[in-house]
Amino acid sequence: MANVEKACPIVTRATEQGLEVLAFKHPSAGKQFVKGTIEKGEQPRIAAERELLEESGLVCRSAMEPLGSFPIGRERTLWHFFAWHSSGLPDRWRHTAEDDFGHTFAFFWHPMKLPLDEDWYPIFHEAYHFFAARLPAP
């Protein structure tokens, strides 16, 4: 069986209250960050851009910066993280995902100065811990 790897685009914005990261509420699996499986032969950065479009409707108009890779979860699946600093996006929106059985995700911004609470799907605590210290200043 081939190794499954994930791409995780981390979208940030600067506010008067500090740096925020894009997240969403999954209708059945808690709060999450955008992430998805890298397809066979696909480069991780391209997968991150594709997943961002499929799950949020956003098109990355500038290059995503690599933040590194880290094994996440019980299976130690390798996740590849990329940062995109955005501007002009709404505070909240809903998007029906193209690749998740048509679920509608409710997007919001999570302040980086706050820890994740129990409403977050567990593996995203690991992801947050990894990428939070690696985000470039806006």
C-alpha positions, 0 to 999 in steps of 0.5 A: 500500500502506498504512503498517504500524505496530506497537504494543509494550506494555512491561510492567515490574515492580520487584524488589529487583534493579531494574526488569525488563521482560516478554519471551518466547522465541519457538519459532523467532525468539529472544527478543522483546518483545510487539508486533504490527500495528495493525489498520485504524482501531485506536488504537495504545494499544488495539492494544497492549492487544490484543496483550498479551492475544493474545500473553501472556494478560495483561489490562491493568487500568490505563491504559498510558502512552505512551512515544513512537513510533520507526521500527524495522528496515530498513523503518523501520516505526513502532512505538508504545510503551506502558508498563504497570507490573505487580505480582503476575505470576509469574516465568515462564509459557507462553502459546499465542498467538492470533495467531501460528499457535498458537505457545507463548511462554515468558515471563520477566522481563529485568533492565533493568540488563542489555543484550540478548544475541545470543539476541534477535531483532535488531529488538528491540535497536533497540526496547530502546534506544528504550524503555529510556531512556523508562520511568517509575520504578516 
